[in-house]
Amino acid sequence: MNHLLIVGSVALDSIETPAGRIDNALGGAATYGSVAASLFAPVHLVGVVGQDFPQEHIAFLQSRGIDLAGLQ
């Protein structure tokens, strides 16, 4: 099976709708692409996050089998 390299943004989003507001939600184009692609192929993610990036978000990406060696 071919592997997929995804390079892009990994971020924390704040979203507000009429139904409510959420802060520090896992977001970013590379995040969404990696999670979706992980259903079909092994994914290697390259992106930049801060020192304060929540461990729970890293754990979620790891639980999807996404290689985070390129997450700085």
Stockholm file with secondary structure:
# STOCKHOLM 1.0

chainA/1-72         MNHLLIVGSVALDSIETPAGRIDNALGGAATYGSVAASLFAPVHLVGVVGQDFPQEHIAFLQSRGIDLAGLQ
#=GR chainA/1-72 SS CCCEEEESCCEEEEEEETTEEEEEEEECHHHHHHHHHTTTSCEEEEECCCTTCCHHHHHHHHHTTCEEEEEC
#=GC SS_cons        CCCEEEESCCEEEEEEETTEEEEEEEECHHHHHHHHHTTTSCEEEEECCCTTCCHHHHHHHHHTTCEEEEEC
//
